[in-house]
Amino acid sequence: MALPLHARRASLIYSPANLAPLATGHRNVVVIHDVAALRHPDWYRPAYVAYQRALLPRIARGARLVITVSEFSKNEIVHVLGANPDRITVVPNGVDERFRPDAHATLGMTRPYVLVVGTRITRKNTSALTQAAQRLDALGVELVHAGSGRGYMRPEANANLRELGYVPDEQMPGLYAGALALAMPSLYEGFGLPALEAMACGTPVVASNTTALPETIGDAGVLVDPHDQQAFADAVEQLVTDDTRRAELSKRAVQQARPFTWERTAALTDAAIERLLATSPST
């Protein structure tokens, strides 16, 4: 309520995290990453879904510009929220330059491991890794999960994973770089930032062939049906046991991630806002 008052002389108000003041709709530039809570309300607590359902469509339809992170999310915002596609611009996420193949590991992992990164929520679909966990264990490889839960999310009982819980951001580059592969069987991603971070570290990715993940990963990873446990286990096992294939995908992963910088994200965002300012009435 205070922001519209303090920003009354502003031509535009930029809100980077899904929500924005309704009272300034005609001046809002809002970043909406995805509409998972409306598309799949069973993954979230009822109060959170009600909150999102009440606000998100109104924000998206009333905004001067919606910025989103993938073509998949743009289509979702149009079809689920009813936003005008002409008022939506796609600006992909970036990856910090700290995420690189020579990042130093600080967590003291003692066994080879395949990494899973994400909050503990049903949409991350870690139960699809049950077979993979069993096969990796037989090879002496751990399946390790970094991520914690959130109060507004419905948690999923994980497969047989080693739980690290929340890992501080400064330790994530080394954790990615030390992994044999990243497994990401997620059912819904607006972008898939863990996949990009892993690729920047030269870590091959086995991920779902759905939602925005094919956009982010391109041909630099292995894309698998997230509902097919056996296919996921096969793909992960192949990467772990085939050094040549793993090295090839590692090289492609770094190349795929290279254009995705936060500087590029900032420049594209700035350009989109500049275009609006050029057509905004003077204040």
C-alpha positions as a Python dict, from the first residue, in 0.01 Angstrom:
ca = {
    (1, 'M'): (0, 0, 0),
    (2, 'A'): (291, 233, 71),
    (3, 'L'): (472, 174, -257),
    (4, 'P'): (212, 336, -488),
    (5, 'L'): (223, 646, -268),
    (6, 'H'): (601, 671, -262),
    (7, 'A'): (623, 597, -637),
    (8, 'R'): (347, 835, -744),
    (9, 'R'): (589, 1035, -961),
    (10, 'A'): (741, 728, -1127),
    (11, 'S'): (654, 647, -1485),
    (12, 'L'): (706, 274, -1426),
    (13, 'I'): (741, 42, -1129),
    (14, 'Y'): (962, -265, -1176),
    (15, 'S'): (875, -567, -957),
    (16, 'P'): (1107, -867, -1010),
    (17, 'A'): (935, -1138, -806),
    (18, 'N'): (589, -1233, -938),
    (19, 'L'): (386, -980, -738),
    (20, 'A'): (328, -607, -785),
    (21, 'P'): (92, -340, -644),
    (22, 'L'): (-253, -363, -800),
    (23, 'A'): (-304, 10, -758),
    (24, 'T'): (-24, 84, -1005),
    (25, 'G'): (-124, -171, -1268),
    (26, 'H'): (-90, 62, -1566),
    (27, 'R'): (268, 142, -1461),
    (28, 'N'): (379, -207, -1358),
    (29, 'V'): (665, -396, -1516),
    (30, 'V'): (647, -730, -1339),
    (31, 'V'): (858, -1044, -1372),
    (32, 'I'): (646, -1361, -1352),
    (33, 'H'): (858, -1674, -1352),
    (34, 'D'): (581, -1932, -1382),
    (35, 'V'): (221, -2005, -1287),
    (36, 'A'): (278, -2340, -1117),
    (37, 'A'): (46, -2267, -823),
    (38, 'L'): (-248, -2204, -1057),
    (39, 'R'): (-167, -2479, -1305),
    (40, 'H'): (-109, -2740, -1030),
    (41, 'P'): (-272, -2618, -708),
    (42, 'D'): (-238, -2960, -546),
    (43, 'W'): (136, -2897, -509),
    (44, 'Y'): (78, -2603, -273),
    (45, 'R'): (-106, -2518, 47),
    (46, 'P'): (-463, -2393, -8),
    (47, 'A'): (-399, -2047, 140),
    (48, 'Y'): (-107, -1987, -95),
    (49, 'V'): (-308, -2100, -397),
    (50, 'A'): (-597, -1872, -302),
    (51, 'Y'): (-357, -1580, -263),
    (52, 'Q'): (-197, -1642, -603),
    (53, 'R'): (-534, -1702, -771),
    (54, 'A'): (-671, -1373, -639),
    (55, 'L'): (-373, -1157, -736),
    (56, 'L'): (-166, -1305, -1018),
    (57, 'P'): (-423, -1287, -1303),
    (58, 'R'): (-510, -926, -1213),
    (59, 'I'): (-144, -827, -1200),
    (60, 'A'): (-62, -996, -1531),
    (61, 'R'): (-363, -857, -1718),
    (62, 'G'): (-319, -505, -1584),
    (63, 'A'): (59, -470, -1616),
    (64, 'R'): (215, -241, -1874),
    (65, 'L'): (467, -518, -1937),
    (66, 'V'): (518, -873, -1811),
    (67, 'I'): (871, -1008, -1829),
    (68, 'T'): (910, -1383, -1809),
    (69, 'V'): (1198, -1629, -1838),
    (70, 'S'): (1102, -1868, -2121),
    (71, 'E'): (868, -1913, -2414),
    (72, 'F'): (700, -2189, -2214),
    (73, 'S'): (622, -1949, -1930),
    (74, 'K'): (499, -1686, -2175),
    (75, 'N'): (246, -1934, -2312),
    (76, 'E'): (141, -2027, -1960),
    (77, 'I'): (89, -1663, -1865),
    (78, 'V'): (-128, -1611, -2172),
    (79, 'H'): (-340, -1923, -2133),
    (80, 'V'): (-364, -1947, -1753),
    (81, 'L'): (-364, -1580, -1652),
    (82, 'G'): (-529, -1432, -1961),
    (83, 'A'): (-252, -1178, -2026),
    (84, 'N'): (-208, -1007, -2361),
    (85, 'P'): (85, -1178, -2543),
    (86, 'D'): (185, -845, -2697),
    (87, 'R'): (264, -720, -2346),
    (88, 'I'): (492, -1010, -2257),
    (89, 'T'): (867, -1014, -2319),
    (90, 'V'): (1092, -1317, -2266),
    (91, 'V'): (1419, -1244, -2085),
    (92, 'P'): (1604, -1564, -1989),
    (93, 'N'): (1775, -1603, -1654),
    (94, 'G'): (2151, -1594, -1623),
    (95, 'V'): (2415, -1779, -1430),
    (96, 'D'): (2682, -1623, -1209),
    (97, 'E'): (3039, -1657, -1332),
    (98, 'R'): (3127, -1832, -1004),
    (99, 'F'): (2961, -2140, -1157),
    (100, 'R'): (3246, -2290, -1358),
    (101, 'P'): (3411, -2631, -1400),
    (102, 'D'): (3702, -2551, -1169),
    (103, 'A'): (3481, -2434, -880),
    (104, 'H'): (3624, -2552, -550),
    (105, 'A'): (3421, -2802, -346),
    (106, 'T'): (3392, -2724, 26),
    (107, 'L'): (3134, -2977, 150),
    (108, 'G'): (3378, -3265, 187),
    (109, 'M'): (3192, -3525, -20),
    (110, 'T'): (3381, -3853, 16),
    (111, 'R'): (3207, -4069, -246),
    (112, 'P'): (3119, -4008, -612),
    (113, 'Y'): (2772, -3859, -638),
    (114, 'V'): (2490, -3757, -867),
    (115, 'L'): (2325, -3434, -757),
    (116, 'V'): (1960, -3331, -725),
    (117, 'V'): (1889, -2963, -654),
    (118, 'G'): (1551, -2814, -563),
    (119, 'T'): (1300, -2743, -292),
    (120, 'R'): (1117, -3036, -141),
    (121, 'I'): (791, -3014, -331),
    (122, 'T'): (590, -3268, -527),
    (123, 'R'): (660, -3100, -861),
    (124, 'K'): (1032, -3180, -832),
    (125, 'N'): (929, -3545, -876),
    (126, 'T'): (1223, -3697, -689),
    (127, 'S'): (1026, -4020, -646),
    (128, 'A'): (1105, -4083, -1015),
    (129, 'L'): (1465, -4142, -906),
    (130, 'T'): (1393, -4453, -695),
    (131, 'Q'): (1534, -4691, -955),
    (132, 'A'): (1826, -4462, -1028),
    (133, 'A'): (1914, -4447, -658),
    (134, 'Q'): (1922, -4826, -635),
    (135, 'R'): (2141, -4865, -941),
    (136, 'L'): (2380, -4591, -834),
    (137, 'D'): (2416, -4742, -489),
    (138, 'A'): (2521, -5072, -650),
    (139, 'L'): (2791, -4876, -836),
    (140, 'G'): (2914, -4707, -519),
    (141, 'V'): (2764, -4372, -619),
    (142, 'E'): (2543, -4161, -394),
    (143, 'L'): (2232, -3975, -503),
    (144, 'V'): (2253, -3645, -313),
    (145, 'H'): (1978, -3388, -268),
    (146, 'A'): (2044, -3020, -190),
    (147, 'G'): (1736, -2821, -95),
    (148, 'S'): (1487, -2760, 183),
    (149, 'G'): (1112, -2731, 212),
    (150, 'R'): (886, -2426, 223),
    (151, 'G'): (582, -2382, 442),
    (152, 'Y'): (352, -2305, 148),
    (153, 'M'): (455, -2614, -51),
    (154, 'R'): (335, -2972, -18),
    (155, 'P'): (648, -3183, 34),
    (156, 'E'): (720, -3507, -146),
    (157, 'A'): (876, -3809, 19),
    (158, 'N'): (1211, -3831, -156),
    (159, 'A'): (1360, -4142, -309),
    (160, 'N'): (1655, -4298, -130),
    (161, 'L'): (1859, -3977, -137),
    (162, 'R'): (2126, -3842, 92),
    (163, 'E'): (1972, -3522, 223),
    (164, 'L'): (2204, -3222, 254),
    (165, 'G'): (1921, -2980, 332),
    (166, 'Y'): (1975, -2614, 254),
    (167, 'V'): (2320, -2551, 106),
    (168, 'P'): (2451, -2191, 122),
    (169, 'D'): (2480, -2025, -217),
    (170, 'E'): (2857, -1984, -193),
    (171, 'Q'): (2898, -2363, -167),
    (172, 'M'): (2678, -2450, -464),
    (173, 'P'): (2933, -2401, -748),
    (174, 'G'): (3169, -2657, -595),
    (175, 'L'): (2885, -2897, -524),
    (176, 'Y'): (2776, -2884, -889),
    (177, 'A'): (3129, -2908, -1026),
    (178, 'G'): (3208, -3215, -816),
    (179, 'A'): (2902, -3412, -930),
    (180, 'L'): (2910, -3680, -1196),
    (181, 'A'): (2574, -3554, -1321),
    (182, 'L'): (2267, -3352, -1225),
    (183, 'A'): (1935, -3536, -1220),
    (184, 'M'): (1627, -3315, -1266),
    (185, 'P'): (1305, -3514, -1314),
    (186, 'S'): (1088, -3208, -1244),
    (187, 'L'): (729, -3205, -1368),
    (188, 'Y'): (711, -2828, -1410),
    (189, 'E'): (981, -2562, -1454),
    (190, 'G'): (943, -2208, -1576),
    (191, 'F'): (1313, -2201, -1661),
    (192, 'G'): (1523, -2461, -1476),
    (193, 'L'): (1804, -2260, -1316),
    (194, 'P'): (1973, -2563, -1148),
    (195, 'A'): (2020, -2718, -1493),
    (196, 'L'): (2188, -2401, -1620),
    (197, 'E'): (2411, -2373, -1312),
    (198, 'A'): (2515, -2736, -1345),
    (199, 'M'): (2594, -2694, -1716),
    (200, 'A'): (2804, -2385, -1645),
    (201, 'C'): (3007, -2606, -1410),
    (202, 'G'): (3052, -2865, -1684),
    (203, 'T'): (2822, -3113, -1511),
    (204, 'P'): (2607, -3320, -1752),
    (205, 'V'): (2232, -3298, -1697),
    (206, 'V'): (1961, -3564, -1716),
    (207, 'A'): (1631, -3377, -1705),
    (208, 'S'): (1264, -3393, -1793),
    (209, 'N'): (1166, -3343, -2155),
    (210, 'T'): (875, -3120, -2048),
    (211, 'T'): (789, -2754, -1978),
    (212, 'A'): (1083, -2510, -2009),
    (213, 'L'): (1369, -2754, -1955),
    (214, 'P'): (1424, -2835, -2327),
    (215, 'E'): (1458, -2459, -2394),
    (216, 'T'): (1722, -2416, -2126),
    (217, 'I'): (1918, -2735, -2190),
    (218, 'G'): (1894, -2760, -2568),
    (219, 'D'): (2095, -3052, -2703),
    (220, 'A'): (2356, -3023, -2427),
    (221, 'G'): (2189, -3273, -2194),
    (222, 'V'): (1978, -3586, -2186),
    (223, 'L'): (1601, -3527, -2188),
    (224, 'V'): (1377, -3804, -2054),
    (225, 'D'): (1008, -3860, -1983),
    (226, 'P'): (975, -3770, -1612),
    (227, 'H'): (709, -4037, -1565),
    (228, 'D'): (941, -4316, -1685),
    (229, 'Q'): (1153, -4429, -1389),
    (230, 'Q'): (1339, -4687, -1592),
    (231, 'A'): (1432, -4441, -1866),
    (232, 'F'): (1561, -4196, -1607),
    (233, 'A'): (1762, -4467, -1434),
    (234, 'D'): (1905, -4582, -1769),
    (235, 'A'): (2012, -4228, -1863),
    (236, 'V'): (2174, -4154, -1527),
    (237, 'E'): (2351, -4489, -1516),
    (238, 'Q'): (2488, -4442, -1867),
    (239, 'L'): (2641, -4105, -1778),
    (240, 'V'): (2796, -4241, -1460),
    (241, 'T'): (2954, -4541, -1633),
    (242, 'D'): (3047, -4391, -1971),
    (243, 'D'): (3340, -4152, -1927),
    (244, 'T'): (3352, -4061, -2296),
    (245, 'R'): (2983, -3969, -2313),
    (246, 'R'): (3011, -3773, -1989),
    (247, 'A'): (3310, -3575, -2117),
    (248, 'E'): (3130, -3499, -2444),
    (249, 'L'): (2818, -3371, -2268),
    (250, 'S'): (3028, -3175, -2020),
    (251, 'K'): (3187, -2980, -2306),
    (252, 'R'): (2852, -2918, -2472),
    (253, 'A'): (2700, -2812, -2140),
    (254, 'V'): (2959, -2538, -2086),
    (255, 'Q'): (2900, -2409, -2440),
    (256, 'Q'): (2523, -2409, -2393),
    (257, 'A'): (2546, -2215, -2066),
    (258, 'R'): (2796, -1955, -2188),
    (259, 'P'): (2546, -1704, -2341),
    (260, 'F'): (2326, -1706, -2028),
    (261, 'T'): (2481, -1427, -1821),
    (262, 'W'): (2316, -1196, -1570),
    (263, 'E'): (2468, -905, -1765),
    (264, 'R'): (2266, -1016, -2068),
    (265, 'T'): (1954, -1054, -1851),
    (266, 'A'): (2004, -702, -1714),
    (267, 'A'): (2066, -554, -2059),
    (268, 'L'): (1754, -714, -2208),
    (269, 'T'): (1547, -598, -1909),
    (270, 'D'): (1687, -247, -1934),
    (271, 'A'): (1613, -233, -2308),
    (272, 'A'): (1253, -344, -2254),
    (273, 'I'): (1201, -79, -1985),
    (274, 'E'): (1366, 189, -2200),
    (275, 'R'): (1123, 118, -2483),
    (276, 'L'): (832, 169, -2243),
    (277, 'L'): (979, 489, -2101),
    (278, 'A'): (1014, 627, -2451),
    (279, 'T'): (637, 599, -2496),
    (280, 'S'): (533, 692, -2139),
    (281, 'P'): (377, 1031, -2071),
    (282, 'S'): (614, 1269, -1894),
    (283, 'T'): (564, 1309, -1518),
}
